[in-house]
């Protein structure tokens, strides 16, 4: 299983890195939209939509929202949508905490869970497209992807080696506080290295490192939220399309929460630095 997981991870990383480096933002947005649509298909099952026609309708609505945002909305409206996504993730922290305490939250409505899927996926897509469009977009996108991969790996290995205090046993039994500390330590090192390499001013570097650690923290939240919804739906993996990794949603859950946070932090840094 570990060998299969590593092989799949290498292939995925190669494809993603190539897309970030070589594709113009418009084409990158289309490729990313295809990935978001696959994640939306899997989210539909988590929301309780099992009929193929219902899933097709849900994915079509998500795709329509992406097209409308990209083609018709001005940047200030897109930023507001991303801000709405950030508000959702703040609410999600409390939902995860409540679920951890009593294994029950009142989210039985399929329609409501479908909306949550849109609030998760659409701001994430917009954030990634806008980051890629930035004048330093390629390096920032690569940084974000490597940050999530490194934080996830550090959490896995430190949790496996030292893990004793469970983070949220009712949500994701495998996660521990030691894993969180490992992820944050790795993000601190990685963020400081990038700040040093790009010769940031001290105050900007401190802000950037804090943003990186904040982003890594929210990437963990994204993983927990998806785990919570899968548990409520009685699903182990969102699908089995990726050998050793489960589904597309299982791979992008951390990114859906990290991307809006990272974009918002960069947006603020550009305006106040």
Secondary structure, 3 states (H helix, E strand, C coil): CHHHHHHHHHHHHHHHHHHHHHCCHHHHHHHHHHHHHHHHHHHHHHHCCCCHHHHHHHHHHHHHHHHHHHHHCCHHHHHHHHHHHHHHHHHHHHHHHHHHHHCCCCCCCHHHHHHHHHHHHHHHHHHHHHHHHCCCHHHHHHHHHHHHHHHHHHHHHHHHHHCCCECCCCCCCCCEHHHHHHHHHHHHHHHHHHHHHCCCCHHHHHHHHHHHHHHHHHHHHHHHHHHHHHHHHCCCCCCCCECCCECHHHHHHHHHHHHHHHHHHHHHHHHHC
